[in-house]
């Protein structure tokens, strides 16, 4: 198993990253649901020729952690756009974002 040293703003900590996890999973679709105590994010992969999206990973977190994740994503998107330019999102008639334009996915 591989161990990586990562630092955050509040001090250092060690994070274990197993090789099979380090490869990551490609996802172009995220479905988010919640209850009073949890947020559930299903990361899926929708590809041409497949009958339906395949959920590749599910992450379950407390509402407080979901809000921290939102803040971290906002901060990282800001930094990304400062370095690489504004991320353009194609305008759609509704809130559904589909990577292949068939209106079957959500982000």
C-alpha positions in Angstrom: 0.0 0.0 0.0 1.1 3.5 -0.8 1.0 6.3 1.7 1.1 9.9 0.7 1.8 12.9 2.8 -0.7 15.7 2.2 -1.0 19.0 4.0 -4.1 21.1 4.6 -4.4 24.6 5.9 -4.9 23.4 9.5 -1.8 21.2 9.7 -0.5 18.0 8.2 -2.0 14.5 7.9 -1.2 11.2 6.2 -3.6 9.8 3.6 -3.5 6.2 2.4 -4.0 5.8 -1.3 -4.1 2.2 -2.5 -2.9 1.6 -6.1 -6.2 0.3 -7.3 -7.9 3.4 -6.0 -5.2 5.7 -7.3 -6.2 4.8 -10.8 -9.5 6.5 -10.3 -12.8 6.1 -12.1 -14.0 8.2 -15.0 -17.5 9.7 -14.4 -19.4 12.1 -16.5 -22.6 12.0 -14.6 -23.4 12.5 -10.9 -26.8 11.9 -9.3 -27.3 13.4 -5.9 -30.0 12.5 -3.3 -30.3 13.3 0.4 -32.1 12.5 3.6 -32.2 14.4 6.8 -28.9 12.8 7.8 -27.0 11.9 4.6 -26.1 13.1 1.1 -25.6 10.3 -1.4 -23.7 11.0 -4.6 -23.6 8.3 -7.3 -20.9 8.8 -9.9 -21.8 7.2 -13.2 -20.4 6.7 -16.6 -22.6 7.2 -19.6 -21.1 6.2 -22.9 -22.4 5.8 -26.4 -23.7 2.4 -27.2 -24.4 1.4 -23.6 -28.1 1.1 -22.8 -27.9 3.0 -19.5 -25.4 4.8 -17.3 -23.4 2.6 -15.0 -22.8 3.7 -11.4 -19.1 3.4 -10.8 -18.9 4.8 -7.3 -21.2 5.9 -4.5 -20.2 8.4 -1.8 -22.3 8.9 1.3 -21.6 11.8 3.6 -23.1 13.9 6.4 -24.7 17.2 5.4 -21.8 19.1 7.0 -19.3 17.3 4.9 -21.3 17.8 1.8 -21.3 21.5 2.5 -17.5 21.4 3.0 -17.2 19.6 -0.3 -19.2 22.3 -2.0 -16.9 24.9 -0.6 -13.8 23.0 -1.6 -15.1 22.5 -5.2 -16.0 26.2 -5.5 -12.5 27.2 -4.3 -10.8 24.8 -6.7 -12.9 25.8 -9.6 -12.0 29.4 -8.9 -8.3 28.5 -8.9 -8.7 26.4 -12.1 -10.3 29.3 -13.9 -7.7 31.7 -12.8 -5.0 29.4 -14.3 -6.7 28.0 -17.4 -9.7 30.3 -18.2 -13.4 30.2 -17.6 -15.1 26.8 -17.8 -17.8 27.1 -20.4 -21.1 25.2 -19.8 -23.4 24.9 -22.9 -26.7 26.5 -22.3 -29.6 24.0 -21.9 -33.4 24.5 -21.7 -33.6 22.8 -18.4 -31.4 21.7 -15.5 -30.3 18.4 -17.0 -26.7 18.2 -18.2 -26.0 15.3 -20.6 -22.5 14.6 -22.0 -24.0 13.2 -25.2 -27.0 15.6 -25.6 -29.8 13.1 -25.1 -31.1 14.7 -21.9 -30.8 11.5 -19.8 -28.2 12.7 -17.3 -27.8 15.0 -14.4 -24.7 16.7 -13.0 
